[in-house]
Structure formats: structure tokens, C-alpha cells
Amino acid sequence: MASYLLDTIIVLRLIDREDPQHRLCRAAVDTLIERHVEVCLAPQVLVEFWVVATRPSGSQNGLGWDTDKTDVCVSQLRQLFRLRPECPELFDRWQQLARDFGSSRNCVGRICSFFSLKLPVFPKTFPLCGQLFSGTRSSAF
């Protein structure tokens, strides 16, 4: 069975029904599920989701949720999508990439996580999504 790892931005857009990309993301994930593709999450994605969800509304795309609501949502995400463990070498890979590319950004950790799981990353950019995926829906979100 094929597997895809959802990126944080996809998860945020699945949750936030007001996001202009919500329907597109939902349709794309629904299509993966209909095609019997395993849709997965990495711990790094859930950590990033928690940070954005609990960040004040209007501040750097924060949702302004309290910890109880965020905890419930993370638990629901874990029920819907398989949580893939990160490998022990993840930090070593992150440190090497951060050093090589001079980055202090969290995206380096996310990239390491995706590569360590050896899964394709569900696309963060959307120009092709409308062409690749149909408009089918599930009751997940």
C-alpha cells in the first residue's frame, strides 16, 4: 500500500473550514483515501500544528485555540491518520542540514522527518492539486 505524509499546512487547512484552500485539501486527502493510500502524520507535524493552533488568533496565522480544544483535535487527527515514528537519527540529519544550509528555520526539521520516514510528502503547493484530484468528500472534516 502506498503511503503519503501530510504536511502541517495541509493539516491546518483541513481543520480550518474558513481557509480558502480547505475544500481543495479535503478533496485531495479524500481522493488519497479513496485510492486506498495510507495517509500518515509525523510527530513534527503534530507539534507544528499544536503551536499554530494555540498561537493567538491573527498572530502569524494562529487559530487562537485553548489547549483543551487543541488536544482534542490532535487526538482526532491521530485516530484518522497513522502516526509514523521518527527514526533515532533524525536529529543528526537535522543538524547536518541546518549546518549545510545555514538555516535556523523549523522547515529543516520537517524535511528531515519526511525523508527519515521514506514517504512522499503530500504537496504544499496547490497549482496541480485541482488537476490531480477530484472533488469527492469524506466525513473526516
N, C-alpha and C positions, 0 to 999 in steps of 0.2 A: 504494500500500500504506500502510495506517495504521501509525503508529509510536507507541510508548509508552516513556517513560524510567523506568527503575526507580529508586526512591528507596533510599537507603542502608539503611533499616530493612528493606526488602523483601529486599535482597541478604543482609543479615546473617541474616535468618530463613530464607532459602533454604539457607544454608550450615550453620547450626546446627540439626542434626536434633533436638536436645533442646528447642529453643524451642517453647513451646506453640502458636505460630502458624505453625510450619514447614509443616505439611500444607496449611493454608489458602493460604499464599503460593505454595507449589509448585503447587497445583491451579489457582490463579488465573493464574500465569505459563504453565503448561501450556495452559490454555484460550486465552490470547492467541496462543500459538504455533500451536495447532491452528486458530485462526481466521485464520492467515497474517498476523498482526500482527507488525511488526518490533519486537522488544524491544531497547532500547538502554541504554547506560550513558554517563554523563558523567564526565570526569576527576575532578571534585569528589567524585562518589560513590565512586570507587575510592580516592581519598585518605582520605576519611572511613572507608571500610571498613578500610584499612590501619591507621589509628590505633586503631580499636576492636579489630581482630584482634590487634595487638601489645601492647595495654594488658594489664596483669596480670589474670589471672582473678579475678573477683569485685570488681574495682575499676571502677566506672562501666560495668558491662556488658562489661568486657573479656573477650576469649577466651583470652588468655594464650599466644598462638602466638608462635613464633620467626619471624625474618624469612624464613627459607627456606620454611617452610610457607605463610606469608602470600604470598610471591612466587609460589609455585606456584598458589595459589588465585586470585590476581589474574590470572595468565596464563590459567588455565582460564576465568575469567569473560569475559576478552577474546576467547577463542575461541568461547564460547557466544553472546555478545551483542555487537552492534556498538557500538564506542566512538565516540561523536559528539564532534567537536571543539568547543571553546568558542570563541565569537567574540571578536575583539580588544577589543570594547567592554565585555566582562564586568566588568572591574574598575571602570570608570566607573559602571556600573549598580549594582554592589555598594556603592560608596562613597556614591552618592546615596541608596539605600535605607537604608543604615546611618545616614546623617546624618538623613534624614527620620524614621526610626522610632526613632532613638536606641539602636540595637541593636549590641552587640559580638558577638552570637552568630553561629556559623557558618551557621545556617539561612538568613541573608540571602544568603550566597554561593550556597547550594544553590538558593534560589528564583530568583536571577538566572540561574544556569546553566540551569535548566529553561525560563525564559522566553526566554533567548537562543537556545535550540535550537528554540523554537517547537513543542514537543512536549507532549502531555498528560502529566501526571505520574501514574504508577501510584499508586493511593491508599495513603496511610499509615495510614488508619483502616480498621477491618475490619467494622463492623456490616453493611454491604451486601454484602461480598465473598461471604459464604455464599449469598446470594440470587442474585448475578450470575453466579457461576462454578460449573461442575460439578466433580466430584471426579476428573477424569481426570489421568493422570500421564505424565510422560516420564522418560527415563533421565538427565536433566541432573544432578539432585542426589539 
